[in-house]
């Protein structure tokens, strides 16, 4: 999913670019973060996967595969903020052992509709709902994953309490959180160009503040989850290479939620400037170097 404005790329696709409509009603966006996220993802389902799934860490795995492997021993797994279901599909492809019982929760009905059509995910228990009030029974899962979504959720302490409730003792929570541009490449360039644009946008074209900043650091994550009954977090920062052709790179960096409500002409101007400057860093094969840092946090209930 996406991130705090002006700080980290969302993981939601190129569909926020070149559109004349806003992601949601301006007044709603200013006061209702969940309403903004729901409207954006209903309008642009599969955006995160389209922007992020091709990325690879140094060991060759995608960020989705990293999460899959963190819960390899778990038999009953919840995907919190499951989007279009790519991670659930990976979890369903388990080799050996019992078939997993899978569940997914998301705010967007359109994302869930796509998830239900993925191989193996048709058996999953897919629910539309809020992480602050999970529609699952106590101790139902022994694993929970969340890809670029937890950091967007308000009432973080309530979310932590709900996850502690639905995870059995010894259950594993594994999440990927945005960590910003890796530096010296296209994502950093985009931020340099885009931040003044975001700041200059009129109030009705600004997005609401999303998530709890505590979940972007190891210390903050522990401050939220330790009181809820989780052990100390295992925290790893990985560099995910998203290098690709110019169109794909724009499709990745333009997934900042802040672009959604902007006038199409403003977005088009930003894209023209970004493409002109990023061309100077192109590799011999024409691809544009792009990378993001992602935090992989794992904690045991």
Beta strands, then each sheet from edge to edge (+ up, - down):
strand 1: 76-80
strand 2: 101-106
strand 3: 125-128
strand 4: 141-147
strand 5: 167-181
strand 6: 234-241
strand 7: 291-300
sheet 1: 3+ 2+ 1+ 4+ 5+ 7- 6+
end
